[in-house]
Amino acid sequence: MTTTATKTSSTLRKQRPTIQSIYVGSTERCIACLQGIARQGSLFCGISCITGTRDGGTKLLNISATHNGFRVVTDLFTQAWGHNTRIPVVRHIFAIITTENSNQQYKNYRDSVEAKRKFVAKGLSPGNEQPRWHGTKRECNLGNTPSQSSLCFSNECGLCGIIRHSYDISYSGNKWERYGKAIYSTRTSSKANDYSRNSQSSSLKALLLNDVIIGKGSEISRDAPKMVAPPSGYDSVLAVPAKRLSRYGGPRGLNYDETVVYRNDAIRPKYLVIYEHIDP
């Protein structure tokens, strides 16, 4: 069974803040120069700070705990925690500044989906862009303090690899891929937390908050491990928990949602969120 994502997306917008709400009505300082007032719709005060931060490759900029952006991202994290466990405290948040080339590839795809689907006319964001969480392996201590913002070069560090180069389907593994070789994310921060792991001992964990072009999403509750693309006429897969129960009383299949895209340019990491490690 497939349905469009429009109804789901509208409900999500009403229930939760969006990444874009960081900028609405904000009079915060520019996170680059820390002097000028950020322009409406941006974390930066002007073109010089935007282009300056994009020079020299992907980088992280710390967002102060007093900044409106810190509050909005923290709200996204806590409101999306779906497990029946204590919600961890967010300690640090970093804006991920991608290269102009990477940013433009994402925008081009978003614009192409919007031109085809007309989401703005339906009261949605361009391309039906929505925030999604992703957890991965952290080989280093990136983000443990505001000054620890340099990416490592370990081939085993999924976190730094994604931040530096964005997502790449070719690196997708073969285990537990219910919907084929693709890029997986989720609305549920606690589900992403299950995939966040440290190689080094640390009292903190890391998650990525991403912009994802949902477009017209196909809702699926069954496993489809041989999929290589969304169903015809759709732009993504919205995997939802099955309504049927297993013999153990839980949902048969997924316990929590997954968003699946099959293009590298359909997703970009936006924020690195560092939070307290909680015992399972």
C-alpha positions as CSV (number, residue, x, y, z in Angstrom):
1,M,0.0,0.0,0.0
2,T,1.3,3.4,-0.9
3,T,0.1,6.9,0.0
4,T,1.5,10.3,-0.5
5,A,3.4,12.1,2.2
6,T,1.3,15.2,2.1
7,K,-0.9,14.4,5.1
8,T,1.9,13.0,7.1
9,S,4.0,16.1,6.4
10,S,1.3,18.5,7.3
11,T,0.7,16.8,10.6
12,L,4.4,16.8,11.4
13,R,4.7,20.6,10.7
14,K,2.0,21.3,13.2
15,Q,3.3,19.1,15.9
16,R,7.0,19.9,15.7
17,P,9.3,22.9,15.0
18,T,11.3,22.8,11.8
19,I,14.9,23.5,11.2
20,Q,13.8,26.7,9.4
21,S,12.1,28.0,12.5
22,I,15.5,28.7,13.9
23,Y,15.6,31.8,11.8
24,V,12.1,33.1,12.1
25,G,12.0,36.5,13.8
26,S,15.5,35.9,15.2
27,T,17.8,38.8,16.1
28,E,20.7,36.6,16.9
29,R,24.3,37.3,16.3
30,C,26.0,35.9,13.2
31,I,27.6,32.5,14.2
32,A,30.6,33.2,12.0
33,C,31.8,36.7,13.0
34,L,29.8,36.9,16.2
35,Q,29.4,40.7,15.5
36,G,26.6,41.4,13.0
37,I,23.0,40.5,13.4
38,A,22.0,37.4,11.4
39,R,19.9,38.1,8.3
40,Q,16.3,36.8,8.2
41,G,16.4,33.2,7.1
42,S,20.1,32.7,7.9
43,L,22.6,32.0,10.7
44,F,24.9,34.6,9.1
45,C,24.9,38.4,8.8
46,G,25.9,38.6,5.2
47,I,27.4,37.2,2.0
48,S,31.0,37.7,3.2
49,C,30.5,35.5,6.3
50,I,28.6,32.9,4.3
51,T,31.3,32.6,1.6
52,G,34.1,32.8,4.1
53,T,32.8,29.9,6.1
54,R,32.4,27.8,2.9
55,D,36.0,28.3,1.9
56,G,38.4,25.5,2.7
57,G,36.0,22.6,3.0
58,T,33.3,21.5,5.3
59,K,33.5,22.9,8.9
60,L,31.6,23.0,12.1
61,L,30.6,26.2,13.9
62,N,29.5,26.0,17.6
63,I,26.1,27.4,18.4
64,S,25.9,28.9,21.8
65,A,23.5,27.5,24.3
66,T,21.9,30.9,24.5
67,H,21.2,31.1,20.8
68,N,17.7,30.5,19.5
69,G,19.0,27.8,17.2
70,F,20.2,25.8,20.2
71,R,16.7,25.9,21.6
72,V,15.0,24.9,18.4
73,V,17.3,22.0,17.7
74,T,17.0,20.8,21.3
75,D,13.2,20.9,21.0
76,L,13.4,18.8,17.9
77,F,15.5,16.3,19.7
78,T,13.4,16.1,22.8
79,Q,10.0,16.1,21.1
80,A,11.1,13.4,18.7
81,W,12.3,11.0,21.5
82,G,9.9,8.1,21.2
83,H,11.4,5.5,23.5
84,N,10.2,5.0,27.0
85,T,13.5,6.1,28.5
86,R,14.9,9.2,30.1
87,I,15.5,11.9,27.5
88,P,19.2,12.8,27.4
89,V,20.3,16.4,28.0
90,V,21.7,18.1,24.9
91,R,25.2,19.6,25.7
92,H,26.5,21.0,22.4
93,I,25.2,21.8,19.0
94,F,27.3,22.7,15.9
95,A,26.1,24.0,12.5
96,I,27.5,22.0,9.7
97,I,28.8,24.3,6.9
98,T,29.1,22.3,3.7
99,T,30.9,23.4,0.6
100,E,29.2,25.5,-2.0
101,N,29.3,22.6,-4.5
102,S,27.6,20.2,-2.1
103,N,25.1,22.8,-1.1
104,Q,24.2,23.6,-4.7
105,Q,23.7,19.9,-5.7
106,Y,21.2,19.6,-2.8
107,K,19.4,22.8,-3.8
108,N,19.2,21.8,-7.5
109,Y,17.5,18.5,-6.5
110,R,15.2,20.2,-4.1
111,D,14.2,22.8,-6.8
112,S,13.6,20.0,-9.3
113,V,11.3,18.1,-6.9
114,E,9.5,21.4,-6.0
115,A,9.0,22.3,-9.7
116,K,7.4,18.9,-10.3
117,R,5.3,18.5,-7.1
118,K,4.3,22.1,-6.2
119,F,4.6,21.6,-2.4
120,V,4.8,25.3,-1.6
121,A,1.4,25.9,-3.0
122,K,0.1,23.2,-0.5
123,G,1.6,25.1,2.5
124,L,4.7,22.8,2.7
125,S,8.4,23.5,2.4
126,P,10.1,23.5,-1.0
127,G,10.5,19.9,-2.1
128,N,8.7,18.8,1.1
129,E,12.0,19.2,2.9
130,Q,11.8,17.9,6.4
131,P,14.3,17.3,9.3
132,R,15.4,13.7,10.0
133,W,17.9,12.1,12.5
134,H,20.8,9.8,11.7
135,G,23.1,7.9,14.1
136,T,26.4,6.4,13.1
137,K,29.8,5.4,14.5
138,R,32.1,8.1,16.1
139,E,35.7,7.1,16.1
140,C,36.9,10.3,17.6
141,N,35.7,12.8,20.3
142,L,34.3,15.3,17.8
143,G,32.0,17.8,19.5
144,N,32.7,16.7,23.1
145,T,33.6,20.3,23.9
146,P,32.9,23.5,21.8
147,S,36.5,23.6,20.8
148,Q,36.6,20.0,19.6
149,S,35.3,20.9,16.1
150,S,38.0,19.5,13.8
151,L,37.0,16.4,11.8
152,C,39.2,13.4,12.1
153,F,40.6,11.4,9.1
154,S,39.9,7.8,10.2
155,N,38.2,5.7,7.6
156,E,36.3,4.1,10.4
157,C,34.6,7.3,11.6
158,G,31.2,7.4,10.0
159,L,30.4,10.7,11.7
160,C,33.3,12.7,10.3
161,G,33.0,11.0,6.9
162,I,29.3,12.0,6.6
163,I,30.0,15.5,7.8
164,R,32.9,16.0,5.4
165,H,31.5,14.4,2.3
166,S,27.7,14.1,3.1
167,Y,26.0,10.8,2.6
168,D,27.0,8.2,0.0
169,I,24.8,5.3,-0.9
170,S,27.9,3.3,-2.0
171,Y,29.0,3.1,1.6
172,S,25.7,1.7,2.7
173,G,26.0,-1.7,4.4
174,N,24.1,-4.9,3.6
175,K,22.8,-5.7,7.1
176,W,19.3,-4.9,8.2
177,E,18.5,-2.9,5.0
178,R,14.8,-3.4,4.9
179,Y,14.3,-1.2,1.8
180,G,17.4,-2.0,-0.1
181,K,20.7,-0.1,-0.5
182,A,19.8,3.5,0.3
183,I,20.3,6.3,2.9
184,Y,18.2,5.8,6.0
185,S,17.1,8.4,8.6
186,T,14.2,8.8,11.0
187,R,11.9,11.4,12.6
188,T,12.5,9.6,15.9
189,S,15.7,10.8,17.7
190,S,15.7,7.9,20.1
191,K,15.7,5.4,17.2
192,A,18.7,7.2,15.7
193,N,20.3,7.0,19.1
194,D,20.2,3.2,18.8
195,Y,22.7,3.5,15.9
196,S,24.9,6.2,17.5
197,R,28.0,4.5,19.0
198,N,31.4,5.6,20.3
199,S,34.7,3.8,19.6
200,Q,36.3,5.7,22.5
201,S,35.1,5.9,26.0
202,S,32.9,9.0,26.4
203,S,30.0,10.2,28.5
204,L,28.5,11.9,25.4
205,K,27.0,10.7,22.2
206,A,26.5,12.3,18.8
207,L,23.6,12.5,16.3
208,L,23.2,14.3,13.0
209,L,20.1,16.4,12.2
210,N,19.6,16.5,8.5
211,D,17.6,18.2,5.8
212,V,15.9,15.6,3.7
213,I,13.9,16.1,0.5
214,I,10.9,13.8,1.1
215,G,9.1,14.9,-2.1
216,K,6.2,12.5,-2.6
217,G,6.8,9.7,-0.2
218,S,5.5,6.2,-0.5
219,E,4.3,4.8,2.8
220,I,5.3,1.1,3.2
221,S,5.0,-1.2,6.2
222,R,6.3,-4.4,4.7
223,D,10.0,-5.2,4.2
224,A,11.3,-4.7,0.6
225,P,15.1,-5.5,0.8
226,K,15.5,-5.7,-3.0
227,M,14.3,-2.1,-3.7
228,V,16.8,0.1,-5.6
229,A,14.5,3.1,-6.0
230,P,11.2,4.4,-4.7
231,P,8.0,3.0,-6.3
232,S,7.2,4.6,-9.7
233,G,5.8,8.1,-9.2
234,Y,7.4,8.7,-5.8
235,D,10.6,10.4,-4.5
236,S,11.2,8.5,-1.2
237,V,10.0,5.7,1.0
238,L,8.3,6.4,4.3
239,A,8.6,3.2,6.3
240,V,6.0,2.9,9.1
241,P,5.5,0.3,11.8
242,A,3.2,-2.5,10.8
243,K,-0.2,-2.6,12.5
244,R,-0.1,-6.3,12.9
245,L,1.4,-7.6,16.1
246,S,4.0,-10.3,16.4
247,R,3.5,-13.2,18.7
248,Y,5.6,-11.3,21.3
249,G,3.1,-8.4,21.3
250,G,5.1,-5.8,19.4
251,P,4.7,-4.5,15.9
252,R,5.6,-7.0,13.2
253,G,8.5,-5.4,11.4
254,L,9.6,-1.8,12.3
255,N,9.0,-0.4,15.8
256,Y,9.7,3.2,14.7
257,D,9.6,5.1,11.4
258,E,12.3,5.3,8.8
259,T,12.8,7.7,5.9
260,V,14.6,6.2,2.9
261,V,16.1,8.0,0.0
262,Y,18.0,6.6,-3.0
263,R,19.9,9.7,-4.1
264,N,23.0,11.2,-2.5
265,D,21.7,14.7,-3.2
266,A,18.4,14.2,-1.4
267,I,19.9,14.6,2.1
268,R,22.5,16.9,3.8
269,P,23.7,16.9,7.4
270,K,22.7,20.2,8.9
271,Y,23.5,20.0,12.7
272,L,25.8,17.9,14.9
273,V,24.0,17.3,18.2
274,I,26.1,16.2,21.2
275,Y,24.1,14.8,24.2
276,E,24.5,12.8,27.4
277,H,25.0,9.1,27.1
278,I,22.3,7.2,28.9
279,D,22.4,3.6,30.0
280,P,20.1,1.3,28.1
